[in-house]
Amino acid sequence: MIIGYEKLRTVADELKKGHGIDIVIADEGHRLKTAKNKSAQAIKSLNTSRRVILSGTPIQNDLSEFFTMVDFVNPDLLGSIKTFTKEFEVPIVKSRQPGALRKDIEKGEARSQELASLTGMFILRRTADVLSKYLPSKTEYVLLCRPTIAQASTYQHVLACPAFRAAFGSHEASLPLITVLKKVCNSPSLLISKTLSDPSAPVNSTTASLLASIPPQFLRTSAGSTKLRALDQLLHTLKTTTEEKVVLVSNYTTTLDLLQTLLASLGYPYLRLDGSPPSAKRQDLVDTFNRSPSSNCFAFLLSAKSGGVGLNLIGASRLVLFDVDWNPATDLQAMARIHRDGQKRPCIIYRFLMAGGIDEKIWQRQVTKLGLASNIMDQKGGKTNNFSKEELKDLFRLDEGLSCQTHDLLGCACEGRGLPDSAVDDVLPIEILDSGDEEDEDEDPPDVPTFIQADKVDIEEQERKIRERRTSTTRKGGNKIESLLAYSHVDTSRFAKEDDEDMEAMIHDGVLLSVLKDEGNPISFVFAKTSG
């Protein structure tokens, strides 16, 4: 029987009266992530001994979700949830915090390896890498955009508003406050867009107080959005220099309205798919977009939630993720819409973040969640690749004055010149590193990094110094996130100061490079990675 989760709950009692179910195969099994999940309880009530879960995101938020899925297919293997939390989750999470004690790190690594060994006997893990030889390459660019004056001012007014401060700390009020800041990151005009479209719509007291505290001139136009300015430049360059098409993704329909207005003002033809079109018409929209040339349909506006249901948008080779979701799986699924079977062109993904705002901090949390999943599912080493709790909990602050707060937290010494400092021992020429040993008078290390000929390098000494520096950074609270060290780190201010071919070579996309070299470029920092 092929049946949806919702329908199963209504017929579970009838199914128990029959001859029994031999095997259950649960697709999108991460939906069963809590023990109290009604669908999971309905399946368990069938008393089926053979259960299979299919999931691309077995760990979305924390290890308790992983426990629930393991317990679903192998009941009692890991004991009770309390035992699992005490024996596995707490020590593993504790060991991954920067500044963790050596004994905690050793215990966490041992428990992580034990958990991976236990579950590895019945987990078949396959990543998208297995398709790399069948699909074109995919390049992801994380674009940190400097807030405009209007955005920064609006953001600070929101943070300083008495209503905001009064509501902060309340579990019920925290998420709406975060949503307000996410709207500011997209465009301050989104704070009043619903009020303008429907003046009779109810407005809660907190929102009303927030709106009253913000100068109205900041809310009247979408021109105050740094991400819209960057997108405008990107779309113009893409439309005038290529024949490629683009998918624009957002988690919010109001933001899609904003993007739709931008496309209409530029005269670019588009299609839109959000939650409103009936299921029967969705495939027609997809087919029309995939078949149409760029001149007839240049862009496809897509709701992230609607885009997570198996859509194949191979007619486009570019995708813009305009905002971020707390759940990294939502963004990853939306970003995968163009890199599918049948794609002929190299794919380029642009992730837009407002630098220093809640956008960037949610993305930081996404990285830590993905790092936790990778550590357990792929049985990778238990190295510290998390941000500290202190750094992550300070969501409600606008970090101005830094080209990239994330790069600053990484403690990476590459200075935004493209190559993460952890890779310095993999390339030549090799950088001279100051060991910082002031008592060694026999050596006279240079005051700044310099270059020497490769044949004169003492490789073992270089590796020793690199290890010492990494250890020192960890002791000082540095927190290298392994997954971000696989990216190129590019401070875009260097494009305006110098004509550096090596720096430009880090950006493999001519369209983006043209935007970065523009005098009015609002993008301050780029993380770039190519796969396949």
Steps between C-alpha positions, in 0.01 A plus 500: 500500500630847408359751745577843642581556866182697567276238341678218681401644835133474407513135384758350737234329711348336190841379382562326833193280438647345183776244448767746609759709320832330419711812443460876526713735286470857626607763248605842631552317829630809680134592539488233772758688704319506837382205706158664538455537125153362417614348170785315672259373764260382230776303325618346827145392578511272194754281683716474190846364574660617175525875463705707256546878511603706198629849583740752358513689832514252792623771739332837450537661840642273770595142587167424666345494151763249393417287805131494408574375148747236623253385764232480231689243292688331789297540820695512826841477330603831660290457814258770613517862387621599851780245484593612148507865604724426798734250332527648151340836427634701797865385476507528118359854496720603793815374328427706189498833681808722459694509824384150602726323748721222365318236704166620359637493145633148545173377650292667228715354221476153653119522531472641147702210360297252703172647372622500140618139537169382646281669242737444208395134494156588365548842339578523130630854445518648151562870438453704184869440427411166339331698221792735440629311197155501341413868558672827408695684768322703768643818656356657813562866581399632842470877450522724807336834415571818698176645645384828353471804725123445510540134595759561771294782648178299488676202658635713785161664554339157528760383751464818706120501500361456856236261367774283351701498822190421707406207280854364474552196717144378467484168318176600327635837387853404394414345163283796386787733596742294295256512209493880526881514475499255207259731318735794560784293350293441187357851482372746766197561279375148586414620850206696367424321173214296648358806675497693173339219302236437766450799736230308688740215590555472876838618627620381842619755753869403473503543122310829527756633751787389278355674196438817699866511611643480146532815286238457224740598219691176560189291439358664191723350234670172419807697388623474858577129457865404442400154377261645244773735375741208461232290331416785262863519388530123472182458294593783266844353433360150460227613258724718285806274480357146491200301380466315830191496721472540876286368788432748783413332832362648822338360814238778499227585250528869590866490396400322177262794441798733537710296254207487261476878508872526424472264200198689369679835530795360303269356235627144551245221428441258788282224646410454867431194713403529865243321713198643316501312164325159522723195473367416155631829358844494662655260251362708212683805636820300536475352149429842347803652671733213406396514132496878457803700383634779720333762281156357580552404864814628667420434867303257716377628838483211745385461860759295692231283657338432163843435351565212738257260336711351222491778241753470218587847365784404267397773257698736724869477578502780761316513832473782755407411858388841622463417870579224748296253703578365847490149355796452264314217324241748369770709333697201372192349338407829335857551375500152344210578264729587206779247559299197394508221245476654153689820583745587220663820627727559801280618787561809710327562835494845662407522869418857607565604862496843663843532659499526879125445534287207604531361147868428550448364852229255390737382227767445766259275685424313179870425467518357851196278442644365176833444677327292768324289237823446308683400818254221584367387162825502306709385798738793462737602776363669808696820449374825640311659213236694686453859603487541877167534678592856599555599138184335375258621764563865422259509209352840572790721406603671179875458450619798301855592407604146401518385140383159623420403859507129412853522364606693809358224723683235300831645605622447143816698418457499122391868514228433244748424223316189392695214657412391857810493720450129576586423140831686506696177542340356186630760255827657394656746556471436874428782740746567779318482834624679812509244781467779755793367709656818633774314693656344188769753409661278235213557259390833358153437358355767273250744643251419225433187289747471214576245229808284443605259229340157526832310488625688808202416719531272804165321458504337844569832668219666304254231600607529865440875499161460333395245761619729780304792361180294468540370857562855623192626316285230658630583848410864447142410413547491125251279322584374156201352327632231272224535242575872455871431458406316181384835356702782352481812720484818294498854640349692209650834607823379341343516154464876534852550641708288265499313173583155633467215251547239773211645698279518193580137426323406823171611343433260214176672399544788256155638584574527872853627438356783291269595788782485757721730292222756463561820694163485674529132596314437831658156558772516766609136526461173307534136598541287186514124439481288186414131496490249217 
